[in-house]
Amino acid sequence: MGVETIVLLVLAAVAVIVALHWIADRTGLPAAALLTLFGIAYSVLPGPNLELDPQLVLTVVLPPLLYSAALQSSLVDIRRNLRTVVSLSVALVLVTALLIGVGFSLFVAGATLAAGIAVGAAVAPPDPVAALAVGRRVGLPPRLVTLIQGEGLLNDATALTTLTVAVAAARGEAFSAWSALGEFLVAAAGGTAVGLVVAFAVRAARRWQRDPLTLNTLSLSTPFVAYLLGEQVHVSGVLAVVVAGLVVGHDNSRAVSGASRLQTRAVWGLVDYLLEGFVFLLIGQQLPAVIARLGEYATSTVVAAAAISVGGVLLIRPLWLVLTQSLPRSLHTRLGGGDDADPDPGAGRLSGREVVVLSWAGTRGVISLAAIFTLPLVTDSGAPFPDRDLLLFCTFLVVLVTLVGQGVTFAPLVRLLDLRADQADQARVRNEARAASVQAALARLDDLAAQRHEAVEDQAIASIRAQLEVRLERYRRRLDLLQHSEDGQIPFNPEYEAAVRVRRAVIEAEREELLRWRDAGQLPDEGLRMLERELDHEEGLLPSPRSQ
C-alpha cells in the first residue's frame, strides 16, 4: 500500500469520524456503535482494508488513550471508591477469565483450559469509552462515572497479565498457580512503581519549565515513556501509564499555568477524538479476518464457544455486582466497596438501580481485540496454537454484541431507571466553592492593603475589591435559588440567562469590530489574534447557564 493510498484512507477515515459524530450528536446514538457498524460495512466492500496490528495498538494507541482518561479522572474519588474499583478491575476480571476458561474446557470440543482462560482474559476488561460518552450525556451520577472510569483504567493491566500467563500455559511452558500469582503481583507492583517514578519526574521537569508548548510536548510524551519503561523492566506498562496519569492529573492545578492547562486539554481532546474514532473503525474492519478460517470448526463448536463467551460476559458481571453488594456488612466493608455506616457517603453500597446500570456499562473494545490478536500462531512444540481462529471469532463477537447492543441501549436504560445526577446539588457545590474562592481573594486583598505596598495603589485595590464583591453577590444569589430546587434540576432563572445572552452578544460585537479594523488595514493580523484570544477566554468564562 503506497503512501498516497494511506494518506487518502486516513483523510477518508477522518471525514467518516466527523460525519458519524455529527449524526450521533443529532440522533443520540453512541458514536462508538455507529463507527463500528460503518467499519463492518466497509470491510465487506472491495478495496483496501486495514488489519489490526496488536503491537501497534498496545504501544501507540492504548497508552495515550489511557493517559488522557487518567488525567480526566479523580484520584480522590477513585481512592474513596477503591474497594469497588479493585473488585471490578481485578477480582471480576480474574473471575470472568477463569469461569469462561472452565466453560470452554467443559463444553467446547477439544478446547483446553489455558486457551479458554486466554479468551476469557481478552474479553474480561470493559472499555468504558462508549458507556462514559453516553453516561455523561444523560447525566449519570458522579459516583457511577468514577466507578466506570476507575474500572476501565485498571482492568487492562489485570487482563493482559492474565492473558500472558494463560498463553504461556497453552504454549506448553511449565505452569504453576503460585508462580502465576507471583508474576501478577510483581507486574502490578512494578507497574505502580514505574508510574510513580515517571509522574515524579514529570513533576520535577514542570518546576523549571513554564512554556505551554514545552509542557504540552512533555504531556504527549509521558504515556509512551511510562509504557515503554514498564515493558522494558518486564512489569505492567499499562498500569504504569495509568498511575502516572492519575498522579500528574492530580497535581495539574498546582504545577502548571492556566495557559498550559487550556492548551493541554485542547490537544488531548483532539487526540481522544481522533484515536477513538480510528479505533472503532478499525474494530469493524476486522470482520473478514476473524471469520476467514471458521470453516474448519463444527457449527456446534462455534455456537457453544460463542454462547459461553457472550453469555459469560453478560451474566458474570451482574452476578458479581449483586454478590458483592449483598455480602454481610462486615465482609462488605472489606470486599465489596463500602458500608452503609461508612462516614463517607460516596463509598456506600450501590442501590439496585445503580447495580443494573453498572452491569450494562461493560462494553468491550479494542483492547480485547488487540489482546487476542497477540496469540502466537504456534506453540513451543511447533503445533498450531489451540483454537486460535475460534478464539478470535469469540472475542470479536463479544466486542460487537457489547459495543453495539449495550452501547445503543445504555442511554434508554438510564432514562428508564431515572438514574440521573442531582444537577442542582452539583451546581450548589460549585457555587459554594466559587464563593469561598472569592472570599479568599478578598482576604488576600485586605492583607495587601494592610501592607501598604508602594506598587499597589489604593484605587487599584478598590477597583479589584468592587469586582470581587459583585461576583460574590452573584454567587450568593445563585445559591439562594439553588437551595429551593426540589426535583434535583437547576432552577430556571430568566434574569441570569438573559444576562448571559447579553454578555455573549456584547463579546460578538467586540469581535466583529476587531474584524472590521483588520479588514480596513488598521489592525495587523497578529494584533487581531492577540485581542481575539482575550475575547475567547472571556467567552469561555460563560458556561451554559443550566450547568451553573
C-alpha positions in Angstrom: 0.0 0.0 0.0 1.5 3.3 -1.2 1.9 6.4 0.9 -0.7 8.3 -1.2 -3.2 5.4 -0.6 -2.5 5.5 3.2 -3.0 9.3 3.3 -6.3 9.0 1.4 -7.5 6.3 3.7 -6.6 8.5 6.8 -8.4 11.5 5.3 -11.4 9.4 4.4 -11.5 8.0 7.9 -11.3 11.5 9.4 -14.3 12.5 7.2 -16.2 9.4 8.4 -15.4 10.2 12.0 -16.6 13.7 11.7 -19.8 12.7 9.9 -20.7 9.9 12.3 -20.1 12.1 15.3 -22.4 14.7 13.7 -25.1 12.0 13.3 -24.5 10.8 16.8 -25.0 14.3 18.3 -28.3 14.7 16.5 -29.7 11.2 17.0 -28.5 10.4 20.5 -27.0 7.1 19.2 -23.5 6.3 20.5 -20.7 7.3 18.1 -18.7 4.2 19.0 -21.5 1.9 17.8 -22.0 3.9 14.6 -18.3 3.8 13.8 -18.0 0.1 14.4 -21.0 -0.7 12.2 -19.5 1.5 9.5 -16.2 -0.3 9.8 -18.1 -3.6 9.3 -19.9 -2.3 6.3 -16.7 -1.1 4.8 -14.9 -4.3 5.4 -17.1 -6.3 3.1 -16.7 -3.8 0.2 -13.9 -4.2 -2.4 -10.9 -2.1 -1.8 -8.0 -1.7 0.7 -8.7 -2.8 4.2 -6.7 -2.3 7.4 -5.8 -5.3 9.7 -5.3 -4.7 13.4 -1.7 -4.8 14.4 -1.8 -5.7 18.1 1.7 -4.3 18.9 0.8 -1.1 17.2 -2.4 -0.8 19.3 -0.8 -1.7 22.6 2.2 0.6 22.1 0.9 3.5 20.1 -2.9 3.7 20.6 -3.6 2.4 24.1 -1.0 4.5 26.2 -2.3 7.9 25.1 -6.0 6.9 25.5 -5.4 5.5 29.0 -3.2 8.5 30.0 -5.8 11.0 28.8 -8.6 9.2 30.7 -6.4 9.1 33.8 -5.8 12.9 33.5 -9.5 13.5 33.5 -10.2 11.1 36.3 -10.3 12.0 40.0 -7.6 10.4 42.2 -9.6 11.4 45.2 -12.8 9.8 44.0 -11.1 6.6 43.0 -9.4 6.4 46.4 -12.8 6.9 48.0 -14.3 4.1 46.0 -11.2 2.0 45.9 -12.7 -1.3 47.1 -15.4 -1.3 44.5 -12.9 -0.3 41.8 -10.5 -3.0 42.7 -13.4 -5.5 43.0 -14.4 -4.7 39.4 -11.0 -4.2 37.8 -9.1 -7.0 39.4 -11.3 -9.6 41.1 -14.1 -9.5 38.4 -11.6 -9.8 35.6 -9.9 -12.8 37.1 -13.2 -14.5 37.9 -14.5 -13.8 34.4 -11.4 -15.2 32.8 -11.4 -18.3 35.0 -15.1 -19.1 34.5 -15.0 -18.7 30.7 -11.9 -20.8 30.7 -13.7 -23.6 32.6 -16.7 -23.3 30.3 -14.5 -23.7 27.3 -12.7 -26.8 28.7 -16.1 -28.4 29.6 -18.4 -27.6 26.7 -16.2 -26.7 23.7 -14.9 -29.8 21.9 -11.1 -30.0 22.0 -10.6 -26.7 23.9 -8.1 -26.5 26.7 -8.5 -24.7 30.0 -5.5 -22.4 29.1 -7.0 -21.4 25.7 -10.3 -20.7 27.4 -8.7 -18.6 30.1 -6.9 -16.7 27.3 -10.1 -15.7 25.5 -11.7 -15.1 28.9 -8.9 -12.7 29.8 -9.2 -10.9 26.5 -13.0 -10.3 26.8 -13.0 -9.6 30.6 -11.9 -5.9 30.7 -14.6 -3.4 29.6 -13.7 -0.4 27.5 -15.6 2.4 29.2 -15.3 4.9 26.3 -18.8 4.2 24.8 -20.5 3.9 28.2 -19.0 7.1 29.6 -19.8 9.1 26.5 -23.5 8.1 26.8 -23.5 8.3 30.6 -22.2 11.9 30.6 -24.8 12.9 28.0 -27.7 11.5 30.0 -26.4 12.9 33.3 -25.2 9.7 35.0 -24.4 10.3 38.8 -20.8 11.2 39.5 -20.1 8.0 41.6 -21.1 5.7 38.7 -18.9 7.7 36.4 -16.0 7.3 38.8 -16.5 3.6 39.1 -16.7 3.1 35.3 -13.6 5.3 34.8 -11.6 3.6 37.6 -12.5 0.1 36.4 -11.6 1.0 32.8 -8.2 2.4 33.9 -7.1 -0.5 35.9 -8.7 -3.6 34.4 -6.5 -3.7 31.3 -3.3 -4.5 33.3 -5.1 -7.4 35.1 -6.4 -8.8 31.8 -3.1 -8.5 29.9 -1.1 -10.1 32.7 -3.7 -13.0 33.0 -3.5 -13.4 29.2 0.3 -13.7 29.3 0.1 -16.4 31.9 -2.6 -18.3 30.0 -0.7 -18.1 26.7 2.4 -19.4 28.4 0.5 -22.4 29.7 -1.2 -23.0 26.3 2.2 -23.0 24.6 3.4 -25.8 26.8 5.5 -23.9 29.2 5.6 -25.0 32.8 2.6 -23.6 34.8 2.2 -23.1 38.5 -0.6 -21.3 40.2 1.8 -19.8 42.7 4.2 -18.6 40.1 1.4 -17.1 38.1 0.2 -15.2 41.2 3.7 -14.1 41.9 4.1 -12.9 38.3 0.8 -11.0 38.6 1.8 -9.3 41.8 5.3 -8.3 40.5 3.8 -6.9 37.3 1.3 -4.8 39.3 3.7 -3.6 42.0 6.4 -2.9 39.4 3.9 -1.0 37.1 2.8 1.1 40.0 6.4 1.9 40.9 7.3 2.8 37.4 4.2 5.0 37.1 5.2 6.9 40.3 8.7 7.4 39.1 7.6 8.8 35.8 5.0 11.0 37.5 7.5 12.5 39.9 10.0 13.0 37.1 7.3 15.0 35.2 6.5 16.9 38.3 10.2 17.9 38.7 10.5 18.8 35.0 7.5 21.1 35.2 9.1 23.1 38.1 11.8 24.6 35.9 9.9 24.8 32.6 6.7 27.0 32.3 6.4 27.3 28.5 3.0 25.9 27.4 4.3 24.3 24.2 7.1 22.6 26.0 4.8 21.4 28.7 2.4 20.1 26.1 5.1 18.2 24.4 6.1 16.7 27.8 2.5 15.7 28.4 2.2 14.0 25.0 5.4 12.1 25.6 4.6 10.9 29.1 2.3 7.9 28.4 4.8 6.4 25.9 7.7 6.9 28.3 5.7 5.2 31.1 4.6 2.3 28.9 7.9 1.6 27.3 9.8 1.8 30.6 7.4 -0.6 32.2 7.7 -3.1 29.4 11.5 -2.8 29.4 11.7 -3.8 33.0 9.1 -6.5 32.5 6.3 -5.1 34.6 2.8 -3.7 33.6 3.3 -0.8 31.2 -0.4 -0.3 31.1 -0.6 0.2 34.9 2.5 2.5 34.7 0.6 4.8 32.3 -2.5 4.8 34.5 -0.6 5.6 37.7 1.4 8.3 36.0 -1.7 9.9 34.6 -3.6 9.9 37.9 -0.7 11.4 39.8 0.1 14.0 37.2 -3.5 14.9 36.7 -4.0 15.3 40.5 -1.0 17.7 40.5 -2.0 19.8 37.4 -3.8 22.5 39.3 -0.6 23.4 41.2 2.1 22.6 38.8 1.2 24.3 35.5 -0.2 27.7 34.5 -3.7 28.3 33.2 -2.5 28.8 29.7 -0.7 25.4 29.7 -3.8 23.7 31.1 -6.1 25.2 28.4 -3.7 24.1 25.7 -3.2 20.6 27.1 -6.9 20.0 27.4 -7.5 21.1 23.9 -4.7 18.9 22.5 -5.8 15.8 24.5 -9.4 16.4 23.4 -8.3 16.2 19.8 -6.1 13.1 20.4 -9.0 11.3 22.1 -11.5 12.3 19.3 -9.3 11.0 16.5 -7.8 7.9 18.2 -11.1 6.7 19.5 -12.7 7.2 16.1 -9.9 5.3 14.3 -10.1 2.5 16.9 -13.8 1.9 16.5 -13.5 2.0 12.7 -10.6 -0.5 13.0 -12.7 -2.8 15.2 -15.3 -3.1 12.5 -12.8 -3.8 9.7 -11.6 -7.0 11.5 -14.7 -8.9 10.4 -13.1 -10.7 7.4 -10.0 -11.7 9.4 -12.0 -13.3 12.2 -14.4 -15.3 10.1 -11.9 -16.3 7.4 -11.0 -19.7 8.8 -14.1 -20.7 10.9 -15.0 -23.3 8.3 -12.7 -25.9 9.9 -14.9 -25.9 13.1 -18.2 -27.7 13.5 -21.2 -25.5 13.8 -22.0 -26.9 17.3 -18.4 -26.0 18.4 -18.7 -22.4 17.2 -22.2 -22.0 18.8 -21.0 -23.4 22.1 -17.9 -21.2 22.2 -19.9 -18.1 21.2 -22.6 -18.8 23.8 -20.0 -19.3 26.6 -18.1 -16.1 25.7 -21.0 -13.8 25.2 -23.1 -15.4 28.0 -20.2 -15.3 30.4 -19.5 -11.6 29.8 -23.2 -10.6 30.1 -24.1 -12.8 33.1 -20.9 -12.8 35.3 -20.8 -9.1 35.7 -24.3 -8.5 37.1 -24.0 -11.6 39.3 -20.7 -10.4 40.7 -22.2 -6.9 41.5 -25.2 -8.5 43.2 -23.0 -10.8 45.2 -20.5 -8.1 46.4 -23.3 -5.7 47.2 -25.3 -8.3 49.2 -22.4 -9.5 51.4 -22.8 -9.2 55.2 -21.9 -5.7 56.4 -18.6 -6.7 57.9 -17.4 -8.6 54.8 -18.9 -5.9 52.5 -16.7 -3.3 54.1 -13.6 -5.3 53.3 -14.5 -6.7 49.9 -17.5 -5.1 48.3 -16.8 -1.4 48.3 -18.0 0.4 51.3 -20.5 0.2 54.1 -23.8 1.8 54.8 -22.4 3.2 58.0 -19.3 4.5 56.2 -18.7 8.1 57.3 -18.1 8.9 53.6 -21.4 8.6 51.8 -19.6 8.3 48.5 -18.3 4.9 49.5 -21.6 3.3 50.5 -23.4 0.4 48.9 -24.8 0.6 45.4 -28.5 0.7 45.0 -30.4 -1.8 42.9 -30.7 0.7 40.0 -27.0 1.5 40.2 -26.2 -2.2 40.0 -28.4 -2.6 36.9 -26.8 0.4 35.2 -23.2 -0.6 36.1 -23.9 -4.1 34.9 -24.9 -2.8 31.5 -21.9 -0.5 31.3 -19.5 -3.3 30.4 -18.9 -2.6 26.7 -15.7 -4.2 25.3 -13.4 -2.5 22.8 -10.1 -2.5 21.0 -8.1 -3.8 24.0 -9.9 -7.1 23.8 -9.2 -7.5 20.1 -5.6 -6.3 20.4 -5.1 -8.8 23.3 -6.5 -11.8 21.4 -4.6 -10.9 18.2 -1.3 -11.3 20.2 -1.9 -15.0 20.5 1.0 -16.8 18.8 0.4 -18.9 15.7 2.2 -21.9 17.0 3.1 -23.4 20.4 6.7 -24.3 21.6 6.3 -27.7 20.0 5.6 -26.2 16.6 1.9 -27.2 16.6 -0.7 -24.6 15.8 -1.9 -22.6 18.8 -5.1 -24.4 20.0 -8.3 -23.0 18.5 -6.7 -19.6 17.7 -9.2 -18.7 15.0 -12.2 -19.7 17.2 -10.8 -17.5 20.0 -10.5 -14.6 17.6 -14.1 -15.0 16.5 -15.5 -15.3 20.0 -13.6 -12.1 21.1 -14.9 -10.2 18.1 -18.4 -11.3 18.7 -18.3 -10.2 22.4 -16.9 -6.8 21.3 -19.7 -6.4 18.7 -22.5 -7.5 20.9 -21.5 -5.3 23.9 -20.3 -2.3 21.9 -23.4 -2.1 19.7 -26.0 -3.9 21.8 -25.2 -2.4 25.2 -24.0 0.9 23.7 -27.2 1.6 21.9 -29.5 0.6 24.8 -27.4 2.1 27.6 -29.0 5.6 27.4 -32.6 4.3 27.2 -31.9 2.1 30.2 -30.5 5.0 32.3 -33.6 7.1 31.4 -36.0 4.3 32.1 -34.5 3.8 35.6 -34.4 7.6 36.1 -30.9 7.4 37.5 -29.5 10.8 37.0 -27.2 13.1 38.8 -28.6 15.7 41.2 -27.7 18.7 39.0 -28.9 21.3 41.5 -26.7 19.8 44.2 -23.7 19.7 42.0 -24.3 23.3 40.9 -24.7 24.2 44.6 -21.3 22.8 45.5 -19.6 24.6 42.6 -21.2 27.9 43.6 -20.2 27.4 47.3 -16.6 26.8 46.1 -16.7 29.9 43.9 -17.9 32.0 46.8 -15.2 30.6 49.1 -12.5 31.3 46.5 -13.8 34.9 46.1 -13.8 35.3 49.9 -10.2 34.1 50.0 -9.3 36.6 47.3 -10.9 39.4 49.4 -8.9 38.3 52.4 -5.7 38.4 50.4 -6.6 41.9 49.1 -7.1 43.1 52.7 -3.6 41.7 53.5 -2.1 43.6 50.6 -3.9 46.8 51.6 -2.6 46.4 55.2 1.0 46.0 53.9 0.6 49.3 52.0 2.8 48.0 49.2 4.1 51.0 47.3 3.5 49.4 43.9 -0.2 48.9 44.6 -2.4 52.0 44.5 -5.5 52.4 46.7 -7.6 53.0 43.6 -6.5 49.7 42.1 -7.3 47.8 45.3 -10.7 49.4 45.5 -11.5 48.5 41.8 -10.5 44.9 42.3 -12.5 44.7 45.5 -15.6 46.0 43.8 -15.3 43.4 41.1 -14.9 40.6 43.6 -17.8 41.8 45.7 -20.0 41.8 42.6 -19.0 38.3 41.8 -19.6 37.2 45.4 -23.1 38.7 45.5 -23.9 36.9 42.2 -22.8 33.6 43.6 -24.8 34.1 46.8 -28.0 34.9 44.8 -27.4 31.8 42.7 -27.0 29.7 45.9 -30.3 31.1 47.3 -32.0 30.0 44.1 -30.4 26.5 44.1 -31.5 26.0 47.8 -35.1 25.9 46.6 -34.6 23.2 44.0 -36.9 20.2 44.8 -36.5 17.9 41.8 -32.7 17.9 41.5 -32.8 20.1 38.4 -31.2 23.6 38.2 -34.0 26.1 38.6 -34.7 28.3 35.6 -33.6 31.9 36.2 -34.7 34.2 33.3 -32.7 37.2 34.5 -29.5 35.2 34.8 -29.9 33.5 31.4 -30.8 36.8 29.8 -27.6 38.4 31.3 -25.5 35.5 29.8 -27.1 36.1 26.4 -26.4 39.8 26.6 -22.8 39.2 27.5 -22.3 36.8 24.6 -23.9 39.4 22.2 -21.5 42.1 23.6 -18.5 39.9 23.0 -19.7 39.1 19.5 -20.0 42.8 18.8 -16.4 43.4 20.0 -15.2 40.6 17.8 -17.0 42.0 14.7 -15.5 45.4 15.3 -12.0 43.9 15.5 -12.5 42.2 12.2 -13.6 45.5 10.6 -10.4 47.1 11.8 -8.4 44.2 10.4 -10.2 44.3 7.0 -9.7 48.1 6.8 -6.0 47.6 7.3 -6.0 49.4 10.7 -5.1 46.3 12.8 -2.5 43.7 11.8 -3.5 40.0 11.9 -1.1 39.4 14.8 -2.8 42.1 16.8 -6.2 40.7 15.8 -5.2 37.2 17.1 -4.0 38.6 20.4 -7.2 40.6 21.1 -9.4 37.8 19.8 -7.7 35.4 22.2 -8.7 37.7 25.1 -12.3 37.7 24.0 -12.2 33.9 23.5 -11.0 33.5 27.1 -13.7 35.9 28.3 -16.4 33.9 26.4 -15.0 30.7 27.9 -15.9 32.0 31.3 -19.6 32.0 30.3 -20.6 28.3 30.6 -24.1 27.2 29.9 -26.5 28.7 32.4 -28.0 25.3 33.1 -24.7 24.0 34.3 -24.2 26.7 36.9 
